[in-house]
Amino acid sequence: KYGMIEAIAHLLNRDYTEIGQDFINLDFIPKGTDTAPIVPALTKVFDAALAGGGAKSINFQDLAADLAEITFEYPFRIPPYFALVI
């Protein structure tokens, strides 16, 4: 649960360099993966999601669609604990 809190704090503060590590900690990206090439893609997706009013104006369908696109380019996975949420 602390990993999710950290990820949300990094998102809200647009600290995208830490998001890559957060995704590793949350098991969305395998341990040992170099996140440097992934961070620019995540930055683009989350900047678009947070534009126009911040967190409360996020369109989660658009965000999910944008994240789904980059999952084909980078080693993302859905951890078992998160699949239950979906």
Secondary structure, DSSP 8 states (H G I E B T S, - for coil): -HHHHHHHHHHHTT-HHHHHHHHHHTTSS-TT---TTTHHHHHHHHHHHHTTTSGGG--HHHHHHHHHHHHTTTT----HHHHTT-
